[in-house]
Amino acid sequence: MKTKVVNNMNEKNNKNNKNSKINLKKSKNNKKIKKYSNFMYVKISIFAFLSISSINLSTIKYQSSNEYVNKNNDFLLYTPVKAEKNYINKTKILSEERKEDYFSKINKENRYTLFSTEKGLRSFKHKDKKSEKLREERNLNGEAERTFFETMKNFTEEEVAGKTHYLVTLANNKKVLGELKEREENYVSGKTDHILAIDMNLNNIGEKALKAVAKREITSSEKIKGNEKNKKDKEKENTENYTQEEIEKAKLEKWFYDIYEPVDMVEDTKTAVIACVFGNKKTGKLEIFYGGSNMPFSNMNSIKDWKNDIMSSVKVSKNYEAALEIAIKISKKVYTSKDGKKYQVLEAVNGFSKGGGEALYVASNLDLKALIIDPSPVVNAGRYIDNNKILAIVPGNGEAFLNRVSEITGTYGNLNTLEQKVGASEGKRGKKTSLIPAIPVSSQVTGMLRYHFPNINNVAESFNKTKKYIEKIKPIYNRFFE
């Protein structure tokens, strides 16, 4: 009996010891869980704050000084990648999230599957890993922003808008060339100035009425008489019924022909390349405007145009070679205008679509300035692709028919570079088209390929907005990179 009692006692003690060990283990685990939970709570809270505010710690630092706050008291959306590296160790993830969020908003209505007659292919090119690596390196060392700053110095708001207006019309067919000739004749005959004078008179009528009110008190009856008189004056002056769109176009055409004088037009019949040569009245130098593709099946040249467009995605096409040959010949010429003014030295080339690809290829080989609008692909750009003198305009708010924009990390979509949607590559060695600064603009309202054509009225506005953004962020940039 004694042995049984002793055994029972031992069993109870063993059970108690086991229970006490289990309880001790549970309490330790509970402490660990509690400690880990508190840690995760803090971590999640910090992450939630960063996600909700869509800023990082370096941006908070700038905010505290109130130096970089805009008129609406919002954060100035700029954080150099170098700053992100200093404060947050997950730069790439956060940058990609910001990029995805930005473009999901701006292009929400632009989503499509593989191909659209308005926006082209979503992507039809080999993945260029070297280009992606180069883009990341330039984002990190500040070269991407610096290139944008320097490039913008070579262009003006009026220049970009005026050239775009001319380029989106230019193509190698009689009808289009006739329209452009008519614009020139309207300028020479004074019709362009006449349209603008009517617009000015109408504005002056309103200004005179406001000045009269400012000078003295007038009765309500006098106001009514004045309004009736103003209405009659407007009807009398605007007998030709020019629309606001026609007036805006007249402004762009006046700017264009005030600066540029046509001196030559060169055509390569084999490739249908057309190059309109202008003399710059201010500089005395020459510029070339290359024509874009004709609409499919609109004339015989359209077949050559679209064949060249397809070939340019895999190699240097014949039209690119012809465009370069034309530019070299023109650069050696001296043109004399009717009034004896001499134009020489090729300074710039410009182009839209096929013409944009031609201008890009020529500028990158001859170290020229270039304005390009949704250019056709260039798979082997020249050595001067990074000369800080080439600027791209990308319709569709940055999602055009042939190209899209790629955000310079940390600029929240305010500064971008060009990204080809088609092509075997974006260039050989380190000479990539992704080095080119690009400004997204809205597209024309309707029509096939509408995301290929920019909204002319939005070009100057977008350029000016980019210019102001650069002025704001330069102090921050200089703090980190200079």
HUCOR-V868507 format. One record per residue. N is the residue number from 1. PSI is psi in whole degrees, -180 to 180 (none if undefined). D_FIRST is the distance of its C-alpha to the first C-alpha in Angstrom with 2 decimals. Layout:
# HUCOR-V868507
N;PSI;D_FIRST
N;PSI;D_FIRST
This chain:
# HUCOR-V868507
1;-41;0.00
2;-43;3.77
3;-38;5.41
4;-43;5.08
5;-44;6.26
6;-43;8.63
7;-43;9.84
8;-41;10.59
9;-43;12.33
10;-41;14.24
11;-42;15.31
12;-44;16.60
13;-42;18.41
14;-42;19.90
15;-43;21.09
16;-40;22.58
17;-44;24.29
18;-45;25.68
19;-42;26.91
20;-39;28.50
21;-43;30.22
22;-44;31.46
23;-40;32.76
24;-42;34.44
25;-43;36.02
26;-43;37.20
27;-40;38.73
28;-44;40.51
29;-41;41.77
30;-40;42.94
31;-43;44.84
32;-46;46.41
33;-43;47.32
34;-44;48.77
35;-45;50.68
36;-40;51.98
37;-44;52.87
38;-41;54.86
39;-47;56.59
40;-37;57.45
41;-46;58.65
42;-45;61.04
43;-46;62.14
44;-38;62.75
45;-44;64.57
46;-46;66.87
47;-40;67.50
48;-41;68.19
49;-46;70.64
50;-39;72.46
51;-44;72.58
52;-44;73.85
53;-17;76.46
54;35;77.46
55;168;78.14
56;177;76.57
57;-34;76.00
58;-34;79.34
59;-38;81.13
60;-41;79.40
61;-43;80.72
62;-39;84.26
63;-36;83.88
64;-28;83.10
65;-11;86.57
66;15;88.30
67;-28;90.71
68;32;89.99
69;135;89.68
70;-175;92.18
71;-29;94.13
72;10;91.37
73;28;88.88
74;167;86.84
75;139;85.47
76;117;88.01
77;83;86.31
78;124;86.58
79;107;83.94
80;146;84.85
81;-35;82.30
82;-38;82.28
83;-40;81.11
84;-41;78.34
85;-35;77.17
86;-33;77.04
87;-32;74.99
88;132;73.04
89;18;71.58
90;44;71.83
91;-50;75.62
92;-45;76.14
93;-48;73.68
94;-41;75.10
95;-42;78.67
96;-38;78.14
97;-43;76.58
98;-44;79.59
99;-46;81.99
100;-40;80.37
101;-42;80.34
102;-50;83.99
103;-22;85.36
104;-29;83.29
105;-51;85.14
106;-29;88.60
107;30;88.61
108;-38;86.51
109;-5;89.44
110;9;90.25
111;138;87.29
112;170;88.30
113;-97;87.00
114;-38;88.89
115;144;92.57
116;139;94.72
117;-16;98.53
118;-43;98.34
119;2;95.80
120;-152;95.98
121;144;93.01
122;-47;89.70
123;127;89.53
124;66;91.29
125;160;91.04
126;143;89.03
127;120;86.39
128;92;88.02
129;-35;85.14
130;-38;87.56
131;-42;89.07
132;-42;85.67
133;-43;84.73
134;-41;88.11
135;-43;87.70
136;-43;84.31
137;-43;85.76
138;-33;88.74
139;-39;86.56
140;-40;84.50
141;3;87.46
142;2;89.63
143;-33;92.34
144;-47;92.04
145;-43;92.94
146;-42;95.61
147;-42;97.32
148;-45;97.39
149;-49;98.87
150;-39;101.64
151;-42;102.45
152;-25;102.93
153;-23;105.59
154;2;107.79
155;158;107.95
156;162;109.05
157;-48;108.10
158;-38;111.60
159;-49;111.77
160;-43;108.53
161;-46;109.48
162;-43;113.13
163;-40;112.34
164;-42;109.62
165;-41;112.11
166;-45;114.58
167;-37;112.09
168;-13;110.36
169;-32;113.78
170;125;115.09
171;165;115.14
172;72;117.67
173;152;119.46
174;-41;122.82
175;-49;121.59
176;-45;119.18
177;-32;121.67
178;-41;124.25
179;-43;121.96
180;-36;121.42
181;-37;125.16
182;-40;125.76
183;-44;123.42
184;-43;125.43
185;-38;128.71
186;-38;127.43
187;-47;126.67
188;-41;130.07
189;-16;132.00
190;1;130.27
191;-38;128.46
192;-46;125.05
193;-35;126.35
194;-44;127.87
195;-43;124.50
196;-31;122.89
197;-40;125.84
198;-45;125.36
199;-40;121.69
200;-41;122.67
201;-42;125.30
202;-40;122.85
203;-38;120.42
204;-35;123.25
205;-45;124.26
206;-38;120.82
207;-40;120.91
208;-39;124.38
209;-41;123.18
210;-39;120.23
211;-38;122.56
212;-41;124.88
213;-39;122.05
214;-33;121.00
215;-38;124.57
216;163;125.31
217;134;124.09
218;149;125.30
219;165;125.39
220;-34;123.42
221;-38;126.68
222;-37;127.49
223;-43;124.02
224;-45;124.64
225;-42;128.06
226;-42;126.56
227;-41;123.82
228;-40;126.43
229;-44;128.58
230;-40;125.65
231;-44;124.81
232;-41;128.42
233;-42;128.57
234;-43;125.41
235;-39;126.79
236;-44;130.07
237;-36;128.48
238;44;125.90
239;-24;128.36
240;-5;126.99
241;56;123.47
242;132;121.43
243;165;117.71
244;-34;115.25
245;-42;114.03
246;-37;117.60
247;-43;118.03
248;-40;114.82
249;-40;115.96
250;-37;119.36
251;-45;117.73
252;-39;115.88
253;-37;119.05
254;-45;121.13
255;-46;118.65
256;-51;118.63
257;-15;122.41
258;-33;122.99
259;-42;121.04
260;139;121.68
261;122;124.93
262;132;124.86
263;-18;126.65
264;159;125.65
265;121;123.66
266;134;122.56
267;135;121.31
268;108;119.90
269;-29;120.86
270;-41;118.51
271;-7;115.34
272;16;116.71
273;134;115.70
274;132;117.75
275;113;118.06
276;123;119.90
277;130;121.15
278;147;121.69
279;134;123.17
280;113;121.42
281;-29;124.20
282;-41;122.35
283;-21;121.33
284;11;124.03
285;174;121.35
286;149;120.42
287;148;117.49
288;138;116.64
289;113;115.10
290;138;113.70
291;148;113.69
292;-178;110.57
293;147;110.09
294;154;112.14
295;146;110.27
296;132;109.46
297;17;112.53
298;-30;114.75
299;-178;117.22
300;-33;117.56
301;-25;116.17
302;-34;112.84
303;-45;112.05
304;-42;112.59
305;-52;110.60
306;-29;107.47
307;-44;107.67
308;-39;107.73
309;-43;104.83
310;-44;102.66
311;-32;103.72
312;-16;103.03
313;-12;99.29
314;-20;99.14
315;179;102.01
316;109;105.01
317;165;107.15
318;-36;110.94
319;-31;111.51
320;-42;109.64
321;-41;111.86
322;-42;114.96
323;-41;113.93
324;-42;113.50
325;-42;116.87
326;-45;118.58
327;-41;117.05
328;-42;118.22
329;-44;121.76
330;-35;121.89
331;-20;120.62
332;-4;123.78
333;160;126.18
334;123;128.16
335;141;128.93
336;126;131.78
337;174;131.77
338;-32;134.88
339;12;135.38
340;2;135.13
341;135;131.58
342;139;129.88
343;129;126.27
344;164;124.56
345;112;121.16
346;121;118.36
347;-36;115.75
348;155;113.41
349;150;112.42
350;152;110.83
351;157;109.51
352;136;107.52
353;-120;105.44
354;-43;107.17
355;-30;109.48
356;-41;106.47
357;-41;105.14
358;-45;108.62
359;-41;108.91
360;-45;105.45
361;-44;106.29
362;-48;109.71
363;-40;108.49
364;-18;105.67
365;-27;108.18
366;5;111.07
367;55;109.24
368;163;110.56
369;146;109.42
370;137;108.12
371;122;107.05
372;139;105.16
373;118;103.98
374;64;101.20
375;153;102.54
376;159;102.20
377;146;99.81
378;114;100.79
379;-7;98.73
380;74;100.68
381;161;101.82
382;178;104.11
383;-17;103.38
384;24;104.33
385;-26;101.70
386;38;100.22
387;4;103.58
388;26;102.54
389;11;105.48
390;125;103.94
391;134;102.55
392;142;101.09
393;126;101.18
394;107;98.46
395;-175;98.99
396;26;96.30
397;35;94.71
398;2;93.67
399;80;92.96
400;-171;96.35
401;-41;97.56
402;-18;97.52
403;164;95.49
404;171;92.82
405;152;92.01
406;124;89.02
407;136;87.84
408;115;88.10
409;131;84.52
410;-7;84.19
411;1;87.43
412;40;85.86
413;2;88.55
414;-28;91.45
415;135;92.38
416;163;92.13
417;166;93.27
418;141;94.68
419;114;92.43
420;140;94.15
421;-14;92.76
422;159;94.59
423;151;95.52
424;-27;94.29
425;177;93.55
426;16;94.40
427;161;96.47
428;156;96.30
429;-135;94.88
430;8;94.41
431;80;97.32
432;146;95.45
433;-16;96.76
434;-6;93.51
435;-15;95.13
436;125;97.63
437;141;97.13
438;138;97.12
439;118;97.78
440;138;96.41
441;163;98.86
442;168;98.90
443;170;100.69
444;159;103.67
445;-46;102.88
446;173;103.61
447;158;104.61
448;145;103.32
449;26;102.02
450;-27;101.92
451;-1;99.06
452;-25;101.42
453;127;104.06
454;153;103.50
455;109;104.36
456;-39;107.38
457;-17;106.98
458;-11;103.42
459;-52;104.27
460;-41;105.84
461;-46;103.15
462;-40;100.31
463;-47;102.13
464;-39;102.69
465;-43;99.07
466;-42;97.91
467;-44;100.43
468;-38;99.22
469;-43;95.58
470;-43;96.50
471;-36;98.28
472;-40;95.16
473;-10;92.64
474;-42;94.77
475;-38;93.63
476;-44;89.98
477;-48;90.86
478;-32;92.81
479;-31;89.91
480;-28;87.71
481;-6;90.16
482;none;93.13
